[in-house]
Amino acid sequence: MKTTGFILSRDYEHLYDLICDGHTIVGFVDYFAGVEKFEGKHMDVCKIKKFQDYEIEFFVRGICYGSVRYYNKDNGTEKELFIDECVRLKLEYYTPHIQPTEKSSETIINDSLKALDDYLKNTPKEQLEKDFKEIEDMGFTGPTVEEYFNPHLIYENEIERLSNELEAVKNELNKYKEKYDGSMLGDII
């Protein structure tokens, strides 16, 4: 598409990075994307915006022409789905002159959580045990590798710990009851 004074791009990975950094981008989509009987391009101006994870929309005159939604999550990563949608829409966008900025704290946290999730899913159990031991040696606490792979153990251990605490409280109350002949506590226990 010919434009005057603007460069259009199809670098969808860069576009994805821009919208993930919170930018709303102006572009063009093919009005008849996916309709085979129309030849050539019939381009409409659109707005590309990410609202939250798996909620990205391509708007034309207030109408959503394309989107990435949470319910499509099983079909690929957010980035893969976004790029597929860009290709389907024959999207071209203005390359903005945006100075590099620091990532938002939300983006940093999301990136960190995704990296942690990938690490936990893709690292062999033996390596996880070694890594968890190193973390524990530094004084940090958290679930063990065994608890990570068997989350029900966390609840079982917590129930046991609370039962022991309850038993200790009952023993202390019995001591007070015996000491004061139960006159002040009555039949609490």
GISUL-V969257 format. One line per field, one symbol per residue. burial: I if it has 9 or more other C-alpha atoms within 8 Angstrom, else O. Layout:
# GISUL-V969257
burial = ???
This chain:
# GISUL-V969257
burial = OOOOOOOIOOOOOOOIOIIIIOOIIIIIIIOOIOOOOOOOOOOIIIIIIIOOOIIIIIIIOOOIOIIIIOOOIOOIOIIOIIIOIIOIIIIIIIOOOOOOOOOOOOIIOOOOOOOOOOOOOOOOOOOIIOOIOOIIOOOOOOOOIOIOOOOOIIOOOOOOOOOOOOOOOIOOIIOIIOOOOIOOOOOOO
